[in-house]
């Protein structure tokens, strides 16, 4: 099994991988060790890249070291701590509170699903922590890590498997 390829994500928004440094947007709530649902914070720690989702209608599949799958218009992510599907991908419409993954903007055209609060899942500890495309002005996220599309494709093609955030 190949060694993990780890990026280091600094609290000031630097994303370092293999001698290269990229600009990243982080959560509006900063980086926290005590991440909670709705706090807007990016969780601190080692986050494994579980899989990659992408909009096949907006670009080619990414080259990456983890499983990939295309998104569908009815894909969503449950962020409702009271629901049994909390912090899981779901199909919309859904009876719990969910975020649509098929968006009109480009932010989720390429999504790395990060391993946060999923092994095991703890209700209220945060959900939908992704590596995704940044806005042009690198506005803060709701807790995710975001890069420019070209940078995101580059780090995935480099074999990225985990982020060390902190």
N, C-alpha and C positions, 0 to 999 in steps of 0.2 A: 504494500500500500504506500503511495507517495506521501511525503511529508506535507503537513498542512501549509498552505500559503496564507500568511496572516498580514493584514493591514493594521496599522496603528492609527487610530482616530483620536486626535488631540482635542481637548476642550475648546481650543481657540479656532477650530474648524480646519485644521490641517489633517489631511488623509495621506498617510505615508505607506508606500508599497514598493519594495524592491529598489530603493534608491530614488524613487520619484515621489514628488509631493504634489497633491491635488488640493484644490479648494473644495470644502464640503460645507453644507448647511446642516445644522444640528437642531435639536428641539428648542422651542421658545422657552421652555422651562429649565434650560441648561442640561448638564449631564449629572445624573443622580444615581447613587447606590440604592436608594429607597424608592425606586420607580413605582408609581401608582397610576391607575387608570384615570385619564383625563388631565394629568398634571402637565402635559406638553413636554416632558423631559425625555431625553435620550438615556437609556439605561447604561450604566457603567459596567464593564466586565467583558468577558469573552463571549461574542455572539457568533455562533456557527451559521454559515450560509447554507440553509437547508435545501433550497431549490430556487429556480428562477422562473418567473412568469413573464410573458411578453405579449404585446399586441401584434399579431401576425399581419394585420391589415395596415400596420404603420411601419413595418421594418422587418428585416430578416431576423431569424433566431440568433441569439447571442452565442458566441463561443464561450463555454465555461466548463468548470470542473464538476459541477453538480447537475442533477436532473433539471431539465427544462420542460415547460409546457405552455402552450398558447392559452391566452385568456379568452373567455367567451363573454358576450354582452350581459349575461345574467350572473356573472361571478361577483361575489362580495366577501367581506370579512366581518365576522361577528365581533363586536366590541361591547357587548351587553353582558356584564358580569353575572347577571341573574339568569342567563340562558345557558342551557346545556352545551351549546355550540360556541361558547365564549373562546375567543382567540383561535378560531378555526375558519378556514375558507368555507363558504356556503354558497348556495344558489339563491338568487333574488327572484321574486319577493320572498321575504323571510319574516317570521313572526318576532324575531328579536331585533334589537338595534344593530344595524350593520352599515358598513362603509362600502360603497360601490367601487369595484376595482376597474371597471370599464368607464373611463372618464372622458369628458369632452376635451380637457386640456391634455398635455403630453406627460404629466408627472408620473403616471403609472404605465407608460408604454413599455417600460422595462422595470421589473420589480425583483429584487432579491429578498426572499423571505428569510428573515433572521431568526435564529433560535432564541427567542426571549419568552419566558413564562410558558413554556410548552412541554417541559420534561422534568417534573410534572407541572401542570398548569395550576396556578393559584388564583382564585377569583379576586378581581380587583387589582392585581399586580401589574397590569398593563397588557395591551394587545396591539396587534397590527404594527409591529416594529419592522420596518422594511429598509432596504437600501434601494433608493429610487432616484429619479431624475429631479434635479434642482430647478427652481424657478430661475429665470434669467438674472434676477438680482440676488439670488441665494438667500431669499427670505427664510426665516426659521421655519422648521417643520413642526408637526404635532408630536414629535418624539423620534422620528426616523432620521436616518443619515442619507443625505442627498448630494449627488454629484452631477456635473454637466453630462449630457448623454454620451459624448465622445469619451470622456474620462471613465464613465461607468462601464462602457463597452471594453475599454482598455484594461481596467482592473479585473473584469471578469475573464477576459481572454488570457490574462497572466496567470490564471488558475486560482484566483481568490477562493478560499474556503472558510475563512473566519476573520472577524474584526476584533481587535482589542480596543475597546472604547474607554477612555479615561484620561 
